[in-house]
Amino acid sequence: MRALSLLLGQSRLRHLRLRLLFLLVLLFILIVCSVYHFRVDIFGSDNEKFYILESLSMSTRGEEKKHQTVLIEVVPQLMSNRKRSIEKLFWEHVSLDTLVRYKYYAVGVYRKTKYLTKDFIVGGTYPTPFDGIDETMSWRNHVDDRVAWITIPVRDDGRVYYCLTIYDSGYGFNILTDIEDNQDWVESYESVEQLYHTKKKELGL
């Protein structure tokens, strides 16, 4: 009986060790996957590569307006990191002369995906059908790829508004995105020059 009890005890111990080993391996895999998924948030990375997909200028009643659509490759998952990354990208590449020229300036930012690339042209044809059905390139297929929207309208008296929307990331999972979790910021400045120099200083540029 003692020998049988000893064997049973050893068998249970081996079983517990195997379960513990399995849990440790599973935990390790989860940590590695999490670090990879949030690598941009953890280690940081600048958007050195970006593409201007669209750039439209128009004049209405003598007022110049401009809209650009930009595609980026590096997108943080956490909202605070995403906001800083987008603002840094924008203010690093926009000039004061450009902002002064336009009465309304807007930039839409999208993430690069399998279907949304630098070759995207509205009305063009996807290399492979979108969702296996739609072959025609259209912005309606890329609502979940939106990252941010920046608008800078200038009033007749010179006062300017800096409006920023950061779209919910769903922590990198489209199924978790929620339009109600988008975040908006609106700031008011006495002039375009004040806005420009304030943001440059704020971002350390």
C-alpha positions in Angstrom: 0.0 0.0 0.0 2.8 2.4 0.8 4.4 1.7 -2.6 1.1 2.3 -4.3 0.6 5.6 -2.4 4.1 6.7 -3.3 3.5 5.9 -7.0 0.2 7.9 -6.9 1.9 10.8 -5.2 4.7 10.8 -7.8 2.2 10.6 -10.6 0.3 13.6 -9.2 3.5 15.6 -8.8 4.4 14.9 -12.4 1.0 16.0 -13.5 1.2 19.2 -11.5 4.7 19.9 -13.0 3.3 19.4 -16.5 0.4 21.7 -15.9 2.7 24.3 -14.4 5.1 24.0 -17.4 2.1 24.4 -19.8 0.9 27.5 -18.0 4.4 29.0 -18.0 4.8 28.4 -21.8 1.3 29.8 -22.4 2.2 32.9 -20.3 5.5 33.3 -22.2 3.7 33.2 -25.5 1.1 35.7 -24.4 3.8 38.1 -23.2 5.7 37.8 -26.5 2.6 38.4 -28.5 1.6 41.4 -26.4 5.1 42.9 -26.7 5.0 42.5 -30.4 1.5 43.9 -30.8 2.3 47.0 -28.7 5.9 47.3 -29.8 5.3 50.8 -31.2 3.9 51.9 -27.9 6.6 50.2 -25.8 9.7 51.0 -27.9 8.4 54.0 -29.9 8.9 54.7 -33.6 8.7 57.7 -35.8 6.6 57.8 -39.0 9.5 58.3 -41.3 7.6 56.7 -44.1 4.4 58.3 -45.1 2.6 58.8 -48.4 0.3 61.6 -49.6 -2.5 59.8 -51.4 -4.6 62.9 -52.2 -3.9 66.6 -52.2 -6.7 68.9 -53.3 -6.6 72.7 -53.4 -9.6 74.8 -54.1 -10.6 78.5 -54.0 -14.0 79.5 -52.8 -14.9 83.2 -52.9 -11.2 84.1 -53.0 -10.4 81.9 -50.0 -7.9 79.2 -50.4 -8.6 75.7 -49.0 -6.6 72.5 -49.0 -7.3 68.9 -48.1 -4.7 66.1 -47.9 -5.0 62.4 -47.3 -1.9 60.8 -45.8 -1.0 57.1 -45.4 1.3 56.0 -42.6 2.9 52.7 -41.7 3.6 53.1 -38.0 0.5 53.5 -35.7 0.6 53.2 -31.9 -2.3 51.3 -30.3 -2.7 53.4 -27.2 -4.7 56.7 -27.7 -2.2 59.0 -25.9 0.7 57.6 -27.9 -1.3 57.8 -31.1 -2.1 61.4 -30.5 1.5 62.5 -30.0 2.7 60.4 -33.0 0.2 62.0 -35.3 0.8 65.6 -34.0 4.5 65.1 -34.3 4.2 63.9 -37.9 1.9 66.8 -38.9 3.9 69.6 -37.3 7.3 68.3 -38.4 6.2 68.5 -42.1 3.8 71.5 -42.3 5.3 74.9 -42.7 4.1 78.2 -41.4 3.9 79.7 -44.9 1.6 76.8 -45.9 -0.8 77.4 -43.0 -0.8 81.2 -43.5 -1.8 80.7 -47.1 -5.0 78.7 -46.5 -8.2 79.7 -44.9 -9.0 76.1 -44.2 -6.5 73.3 -44.0 -7.4 69.7 -43.4 -5.5 66.4 -43.2 -6.9 62.9 -43.0 -4.6 60.2 -41.7 -5.0 56.5 -42.5 -3.0 53.4 -41.7 -1.4 51.3 -44.4 -3.0 47.9 -44.8 -3.1 45.0 -47.3 -5.7 46.9 -49.4 -4.9 50.5 -48.5 -1.5 51.2 -50.0 0.3 54.0 -51.7 -1.1 52.7 -55.0 -4.7 53.4 -53.8 -6.8 55.4 -56.3 -10.5 55.9 -55.9 -12.2 53.9 -58.6 -9.1 51.8 -59.2 -9.0 48.0 -58.9 -7.7 46.1 -55.8 -5.1 43.4 -56.6 -7.4 41.0 -54.9 -11.1 41.7 -54.2 -11.8 43.5 -50.9 -13.4 41.0 -48.5 -13.5 38.6 -51.4 -16.3 40.6 -53.1 -15.5 44.3 -53.9 -12.9 44.9 -56.6 -13.3 48.7 -56.9 -11.2 50.9 -54.6 -13.3 53.1 -52.4 -12.9 55.0 -49.2 -16.0 53.3 -47.8 -14.0 50.1 -47.4 -11.4 51.8 -45.2 -13.5 53.5 -42.4 -11.7 51.2 -39.9 -8.3 52.3 -41.2 -8.8 55.9 -40.2 -6.2 57.1 -37.6 -6.8 60.8 -37.3 -8.4 64.0 -38.7 -6.9 67.4 -38.4 -8.6 70.6 -39.4 -7.4 74.2 -39.1 -10.0 76.8 -40.0 -9.2 80.5 -39.8 -11.9 83.1 -39.0 -12.1 86.5 -40.8 -10.7 88.2 -37.7 -7.6 86.0 -37.8 -8.5 83.7 -34.9 -7.7 80.1 -35.7 -9.0 76.8 -34.4 -6.9 73.6 -34.2 -9.3 70.6 -34.3 -8.0 67.1 -33.9 -9.9 63.8 -33.9 -8.1 60.6 -33.0 -10.1 57.5 -34.0 -10.5 54.6 -31.6 -7.8 52.0 -32.2 -9.6 49.1 -30.5 -6.1 48.3 -29.3 -5.3 47.1 -32.8 -8.4 44.9 -33.2 -11.0 46.3 -35.6 -13.7 44.3 -33.9 -13.1 46.3 -30.7 -13.3 49.8 -32.3 -16.1 52.0 -31.3 -17.0 55.4 -32.8 -18.1 56.6 -29.4 -14.6 56.1 -28.1 -13.1 58.5 -30.7 -11.4 61.5 -28.9 -11.6 65.1 -30.0 -9.6 68.2 -29.1 -10.4 71.8 -30.1 -7.9 74.6 -29.3 -8.3 78.3 -30.1 -5.4 80.7 -30.9 -5.2 84.4 -31.7 -3.4 83.7 -35.0 -1.9 81.0 -37.2 1.6 82.1 -36.1 0.7 81.6 -32.4 -0.7 78.1 -33.2 2.4 77.1 -35.2 5.0 78.2 -32.6 3.0 76.9 -29.7 2.6 73.4 -31.2 6.3 73.3 -32.2 7.4 74.2 -28.7 4.9 71.8 -27.1 6.2 68.9 -29.2 9.8 69.8 -28.8 10.3 70.4 -32.6 
